[in-house]
Every structure is written in C-alpha cells, then in structure tokens.
Amino acid sequence: LGGLIGGMISVTIYIRKKHLNWFKVADWVAPYLALGHGIGRIGCFLVGDDYGIPSNLPWAFTFPNGLPPTDIPVHPTQLYEMAAYFTIFFYLRYSKRNQQFTGELMFKYLLLGGFARFMIEILRTNTKYLFDLSGAQLISIVMMLIGAHQMWKRRYLNASLSHDVD
C-alpha cells in the first residue's frame, strides 16, 4: 500500500504539471492498479514473502527459503490477494461501460481493494497495532471510507443535479 500512496502522489504531481483532469486519469489507471497489484503478489509468492498464518488446508504451502523462512504449512495469502485483485481488475474493466461519474472507477478500486486487503490481512502474520489491526488494515479502512464516501457523495450529487433539471 506504500507503493500505491507514493504512486498516487507522483502521478498527481505529473497530472498537475500536464494540466490533466485527475479523476479522468484515475479512471484510466484504476483497473491497471489492481492488475499490477495482483501481478506483484505472484512475485511475493515466488520469493515466499507475505504469507499467512499456519494452516492445515490442502493448498497450504511451506516456504523454507522464504522471507522469513517457514517449514510450517501456511495460508498462501499472496495467491488469495492475487485472485482478489485480478477479480477487481476484470470488474473495473467491465464497470467502465456503465460508469455514472468521473472518478467512479478509482473510488470503486479504493473500496474493493481496501476490502480485499483488509480481509486477507486477517490471515497474514503482520504486526497488530491499534484495535488489534495491522497497519495495512488501518490503511485499508481509510481507503474504503474514501471510496464509499466519494461514491455516495458523487452519486447523490449526480442524482440531485439530474432531478433538478427535470
């Protein structure tokens, strides 16, 4: 999620320099953020990084050369997250056809990506902080709140504007 935040800051600086519409650019890139995140999780799986808690499920993995190494079978949370982000990618690509307002795809990405990461973090071994939540879960909550609030606000504004025109 640090890469997402840093990337958004960098892209925002670029967008301002080029005098582009932030929400239009965000909608262009939102599906590919999910795709890139999913592909990145394949790399995490291959190096044995970011795995989950111990598991006795048939698809649990050991990562004897992982970072850190483990000989105990664990949830392959990298693959769960990859599947979630690939699903989000396809959903956002399909949603583009029915987009109701500029910025909607980015806000859907924030909501869905935040939700996916929050849920997967339940099975991860990350350090817990506030309210027994990991740092990624806390950031995911912020992502979900921003996405949900902006979608509600913009849909409400669009509905009010179109209702006033009638």
ABEGO torsion letter per residue (X at the ends): XAAAAAAAAAAAAAAAAAGBBAAAAAAAAAAAAAAAAAAAAAAAAAAGBGBBBBBABAABBBBAABOBBBABBBBBAAAAAAAAAAAAAAAAAAAAAABABBGAAAAAAAAAAAAAAAAAAAABABBBBBGGBBAAAAAAAAAAAAAAAAAAAAAAAAAAAAAAAX
